[in-house]
Amino acid sequence: MFILEKRPTPSRFWMAATPILAVILTMIAGGLMFAILGKDPFVAIRTIFWDPLFDPQFASYSRPQLLVKAGPLILIAIGLSLGFRAGIWNIGAEGQYIMGAIFGAAAGLAFYPSENRLIFPLMVAAGAFGGWVWAMIPAILRTRFRTNEILVSLLLVYVAQSLLASMALGALRSPDGGGFPGSRNLSQWATSANPELIVGTGMHWGVVTAFIAVIASYILLQRHILGFQIRLAGEAPRAARFAGVNPNRLVVLCLGVSGALAGLAGLFEVTGPAGQISIDFNSGYGFTAIIVAFLGRLNPIGILLAGLLMALTYIGGELAQFMLGLPSAAIQAFQGMLLFFLLAVDMLGNYRIRLGFGRAA
Amino acid sequence: MRRRSLLAGAALGLGLTLAGTAMAQDKTKACFVYVGPIGDGGWTYQHHQGLLAVQEAFGDKVETAYQENVPEGADAERVLTQMALSGCDIIFTTSFGYMDATNAVAAKFPDVKFEHATGYKREHPNVATYNARFYEGRAVMGTIAGRMTKSNKIGYIASFPIPEVIQGINASYIHAKKVNPDVTISVVWAYTWFDPAKEADAAKALIEQGVDVILSHTDSTAPLAELAKTPGTIGFGQASDMAEYKPSPRVSSIIDNWAPYYIKRVGAVIDGTWEQADAWEGIAGGEVEIGEITEAVPAEVKAEAEAMRDAIAAGSYHPFTGPLNKQDGTPWLAEGETASDGDLLGMDFYVEGIEGDIPK
């Protein structure tokens, strides 16, 4: 039989190879599923992974869209990864994302329709503040009353969703909308718009911020004492305490940073691709970012790649649904397989598989 | 030498392009974007029936494609762009929330026709909107509901507080009240078009309050499934016939029949006669159908409901005919006056007698 043997130290080779192995395994299992559904598995896999990047008909549009879709995922995941490394579990990024969008949009709409260059920076600040405030609730409850931040942050998502609905129907509803829910379109108002910075690249301020966050987080974790403290607190909490790390300060800091980044992601989304505050403005980025953070092994560069890969499966998946008539459930199952295989082969980094014939204990 | 091969290459390229256009013109491609799964048994299912009808009507002349479960918001814009890039000639976007995305993509693809269901923005000449007068069907369902309720409590599972939904609530209540002055209506806002679990919860909550007739403006069959568990309660098929719940709890239904409109519009693209329009047909135009009224309904109630359906179809009766007051008692329609389309499209108030507030 197979025997799992723990490696003395995690294998560097397998740490790097497992994501690739997982993608290959997903292609095989997914291909089988597509074949059972009566579609050519090779065409389906090509449509998902290749066409968005290289197909002459779509690539010029979908390649930039990759950045648009990956931007918020990366931005949120970077923030979450700091906390996750320190053992601080912010599960409510979705709510912080919503609050960022609401605060930012409200700050901008208060000045509608004036045209002032300072309004957009103000909105950005308000967006970050909104996310930060929403994350401070679980932070303060944890540091003051030892409440569990997983539950508090998660439940606050539902509060944020209700607030979002009431904003779309009430305070922020467009007066020109004929009674229909939804705010004014922020991407069509030059002052608040967050357009592509260079046409045809998909690069908007949110994507730029995501890249900056990747670099900043890399430097923080590698070079800064705070990054060391974060890693220490997660890997050896007792040692961290002896080393003088203040756990409460770390909680407030990690939740604050992840909240602010999620708020920024929401603000850039509402002023750019989404355009308006609507009842169902949030589309799950906050939750998907948790997966991206782990997919990227909580490493900034890894998160960057994981965000792009997730975006590719979304965009390629949409293309496959449409071009091949695959049901959307099949695409979701395919994405699920990718995550499953990633987690499953992750074990190879820490364990060695041996064939155990004739070595009965 | 080099120049010649360049020219040859250019000629070849041109030839290919021309061949490509000719091929594209051969077949008209009609594409559909759905907010739910095609198996929802309601709203999206009916739109998909429309797609199938288009395919059947034109056969080899059209090619159809669709994408289901497309979220309203940023993702919709990408899906629409990809459709336009793939060579769709006409794209039907079948949910209210696709409104801004539809107009934004239409600006980039002036040669592609866009048809947005239930919206009101037509910012470019290649965007048309279409809707159906569902409130006409509600008037018929309201009549049945008013006659059938024993507890005098009617429940309404509403999706979003937009005019189309408020029209339905008002039309149902007015006509239930007309045949049963003791009737009250409870509205539950689900804030979703399609979420079977939420819809079932809403139905459960209503039944617990003593409601025995439920109307819904959400897309799934979950409310009927919930009613089926409680003897003595009834409901109606919404958007689709939902015939599997016949003869009770589903005693009748409002069926959205998009096929005639889709066939007409795709036909117009094929003929080159497509023009921007704002279509709003009802029972008379065949877009709203009343599903079979089952034997669970007494014959005289059935006859009364069918008479109302026929009167609306003939144009001799308008479901919003005065005297009608708004909820706060201010007069809305005088005796004999009928509501204008403008009033209906901006409807943001309950009529007098309905309790509770429209969420703001």
Contacts between the chains, C-beta under 8 A, distances in Angstrom:
chain1	res1	chain2	res2	distance
A	57	B	85	5.9
A	57	B	86	6.7
A	58	B	82	6.3
A	58	B	85	5.7
A	58	B	86	7.5
A	61	B	81	5.9
A	61	B	82	7.1
A	61	B	85	5.9
A	62	B	78	7.9
A	62	B	82	6.9
A	65	B	78	5.5
A	68	B	74	7.8
A	68	B	78	7.8
A	69	B	78	7.8
A	165	B	191	5.7
A	165	B	359	7.8
A	166	B	359	7.3
A	166	B	360	7.7
A	169	B	161	6.2
A	169	B	359	5.6
A	169	B	360	5.7
A	170	B	359	8.0
A	170	B	360	4.4
A	178	B	120	6.1
A	178	B	163	7.4
A	178	B	345	6.9
A	178	B	346	5.2
A	179	B	162	7.2
A	179	B	163	5.7
A	179	B	346	5.4
A	179	B	347	7.4
A	179	B	348	4.1
A	180	B	96	7.6
A	180	B	120	7.6
A	180	B	162	5.3
A	180	B	163	7.3
A	181	B	160	6.2
A	181	B	161	6.9
A	181	B	162	6.4
A	185	B	100	5.8
A	269	B	74	6.6
A	273	B	74	3.8
A	273	B	77	7.0
A	274	B	73	5.1
A	274	B	74	4.4
A	275	B	74	7.7
A	275	B	100	5.7
A	275	B	104	7.8
A	276	B	100	6.6
A	278	B	72	7.1
A	278	B	73	6.6
A	278	B	97	6.6
A	279	B	160	6.4
A	279	B	191	6.2
A	280	B	71	7.0
A	280	B	72	5.9
A	280	B	73	6.5
A	280	B	97	7.0
A	281	B	73	6.1
A	283	B	71	5.1
A	283	B	73	5.6
A	283	B	74	6.8
A	283	B	75	6.3
A	315	B	78	7.1
A	318	B	67	6.8
A	318	B	75	7.7
A	318	B	78	7.0
A	318	B	79	5.8
A	318	B	82	6.6
A	319	B	82	6.1
A	321	B	67	5.2
A	321	B	68	7.4
A	322	B	31	7.8
A	322	B	65	6.0
A	322	B	66	7.6
A	322	B	67	4.6
A	322	B	79	7.2
A	322	B	82	6.4
A	322	B	83	6.5
A	322	B	86	7.0
A	323	B	65	7.6
A	323	B	86	6.7
A	325	B	65	7.1
A	325	B	66	7.8
A	327	B	37	7.6
A	327	B	68	7.1
A	328	B	37	6.8
A	328	B	67	7.5
A	328	B	68	5.2
A	328	B	69	4.1
A	329	B	37	7.5
